[in-house]
Structures are given as structure tokens and as C-alpha cells.
């Protein structure tokens, strides 16, 4: 029997009219609250529900959670404008997690590690680029002190910002990506697909001919 979490995820996947409002409200707000709750740690904690939405519901829902997460963080921090550009990092997380689940290479430990590495590198590069070219290297958060240490030996602001974000993102994105991949795998084992995908006309599916209209519009996994 599947766990309550798996059943809840399957329930949401089968009811997009309920899933979309959650992706616009509860999930990004939960990301924002986690980010603020752990603001004194050298972690971002802003992509856990982005990865879960992308893995369970699909890339578009993940993108919505990613973008609105930064909007909610702005609201919680007084609309200073600091966090909005970093929505690009969340968007990269959503797209890469959805791609990893759809490719099904993530079902293996090596595939899961590769997914974490891809999300880590994308976030480190994008975050460093935004910090360097939008804010001149100073983002007024605690990661700046780490970047300042790397700046002593690095030859550029971008390099220092990237090196500061790399180890942080390894931990931060592992906390987001691995549970998302595990939930997608559990859904697959419970009988659902590992990732949502676009509907395919019945006639185009292998073996669809000869199936009666009542039974079988879905292809077996």
C-alpha cells in the first residue's frame, strides 16, 4: 500500500484544477517561509516545493512555483527587489528536475546524483551571474561573506561568487531534488507514471488498435 504522501501526490496529479491553485499559493509560500526561517544559515531553502511540483505535476507547475516563490519572498522582505532576479535559478531547478524525471535516468543512484549535480551547477552559474552583473557582487545576504573570502584568491567577482555558491548549492539542491525524485519514483512504483506528460491520441499509441472504448485509452508503462 502506498504512503499517504504518495496518495496525496497522485490525487493532486489527477486533479489539475486543484493542483494549479496550490502551485500559485501554498507551495511557493511554503518555499518563501522556509527561506526566511533558515535565513541565518548559508543555505537558500527556497526550492524544495519547486522541485516537488516539477517532479510530480510537471515543468509548467514547477515554473509557476519557482517564480511565485521569489515574489512571496519579496513580500516577506518588504519588496526590496533583491530576490526577483533569482527566480531564474528556481526556473532552472524546475526544468531540470522535470527533465530528469521524464528521462527516467533519475531512477538510479547515479542518475539522481547527476540530477543534483546539474541543478547545482545551473544554480551556481545563474546565481553568480545575477549577483555579479545585476548587483555588482553584493547581494546583502550571508553568502556575500563567503564570496568575499574566495575573492582573495579568485581573479574575478564572478569566479568568487560562483565558488561561494557551489558547495552551498550541493547541499541545498540535494535537499530539494532527492526527495522530489524519490516521490516521482514512488508514484511510478505505485502504478502511475514517473512524470506527467502530454496526452497522446489513442490511435497513435502502440497496441491501441483493438482496445475497446471503455477500457483502454491509456498505454501501459
N, C-alpha and C positions, 0 to 999 in steps of 0.2 A: 504494500500500500504506500502511495506517495505521501510525502510530508505535507503539513498544512501550507508551507511556503510554496511548494511545487504546485499544489492545487490552486492556491491563490494566483500564482503566475499564469497558470493555464486558464483560469477564469478570466483574468484581465485580457489575455491574448484573444480570447474568443468573443470579447465584448469591447470593441474599439470605441463605442460611444461612451463607455466608462473610462477606458484607458487614456484617451486623449485629454479629458479634463484633469485627470491625475497628473499627467505629464506637464500640464500647464500650471498646476498649483502645488499639490502636496510633495511631489518628487523634487522639483527644483528648490522648493522652500526647505525641505529636509537637507539637501546639499548645502544650502546657504547657512542654515543653522549649525550644521556640523563644522563648516568652515570657521564660523565665528566662535564656536565653542572651543575649538582647538587652535585658536589664533596665536597662542603663545608658543606653540610647538613649531619646529621647522618642517611642517607638512602643510599641504593645501586642503586636503579633506573635502574637496568640492566636486568630486566626480564619481562617487560611489553609486548614486542613483542614476547618473547619466549612463554608466556602463551597464547597469541592470536593465534600464529601459531599452538600450540599444540591443542587448543580447536577447531579451525576452520579446520585445514588441517590434523592434526594427530600427533602422537608421534614422528615419524621419522623427520618430518619437524621441530617440536619443538626442537628436539635434535640438529639438524643442526644449528638452530638459536642460541641455548644456547652455543654451542661450539665455533662458529664463533664470537659470541659477545665478548667473552674473548680474542679471537685473535685480534679483532679490538681495544679493549681497550689497549691491549699490544702495538699495532701500535701507538695509540694516546699518549701513555705514554713513548715511547722510548724503548720498548722491554726489560723492566727490569725483566721480568719473574715472577712478583708478582701475576698477575691475572690469569694465565693459570690454575693452580690447582683448582681455584674456579669455573671452568667450570663444575665440578661435581655438584655444587649447582644448576646451571642452568639446568643441565640434570635432576636432581631430580624434579625441577619445571615442566619441560616439561612432564615427565612421569606421575606425579601425577595429573596434570591438564587434560591430555588426558584420564587418567583412570576415573577421576571424571565425565567428560562429557559423556564418554561411559557408565558408570554405571547409569546415569540419576538420581542419588540421588541428584545431584547438582541443580536440578530444584527447590528445596525448599530452603527457607532461612536457615533452619538447615543444609541442605546438603551443601550449599555454605559456611556456617561458618565452617563446618567440613573440607571442601577442603582447605580453608585458613589456618586452624589450622595445617593440615597435611603438607602443603607446608612450613609453618612457622617452624615447628619442624624439618623437614628434613633439611632445610637450616641452621637453628641454630646449629644443631648437626654436619652437614658436615663442615660448616664454622668454627666452633670452633675446630674441629679435624684438619682441614688443618692449621689453624692459630697456633695451639699448636704443632703439630707433624712435620709440614713442616717448619714453621717459628719461632718456639720457643715462640709463643705468641705475637710477634711483627710483624704487617703487614704494618707498616708505613702509616696508614691512620687514620682518626679521631676516628674510633671506638676503637682504642687502648687506648685512654684516658678514655673511659667508662669502658673498661675491667680492666684498672688499678684501677679504683675505686672499682669494685667488688672484685679485688684481695686482697683488705684489709681485707675482711670478708670471702672470699672463701678459700677453703682448697687446691685448685689446679689451675694451669693455665687454664686447660680445662674448669673447672667449671666457672671461671671468664669470659672466652671467650664466653661460652655458654650463661651465664646470660646477658652479654652485647648485644648479638645478638638477644636474644629472643624478647624483646619489639620492637626493630628496625624492625625485620622481620615481626612482626604482621602488622605493618603499610605498610611496603614496599611490602609485598606479597599480602595484601588486595588490594593495588593499581593495582597490576598485575592480580590477579586471578579473582576478582569480575567482571571487565569489560569483561574478556575472557569468563567467564561463562554466562554473560548476552548476549554476542554476539552469543554464541552457542545456547542459549535458543531462541533468536530472529530468528535464522536460522531455528530452529525446528518449531516455530510457523508460519514462512513464507512458510513452506511446505517442507523444506529439512530435512535431518536427523540432530540430535543434534551433532553427531560426525561422522567423516568418519570411515568406517570400511571396512574390506576386502570383496571383492566381493564373493557372494555365487552363485554357479551354479543354474540356473533357476529351474532345476528339483528337487533340494534339498529344495526349498522354499515351505512353506505350501501354498496350493492353486494354485501352479504354473501350475499343470496339467489342461489342458483345456484352458489355455490362449494362444492366437494366437501369432505367432512370431513377428507380427508388434507391438503389443501393450504392451507387458507387462513384460518384463524381470525383473521389479523391484517389490519388495514386498511392500505393503502399511505399513506405520509406524503406 
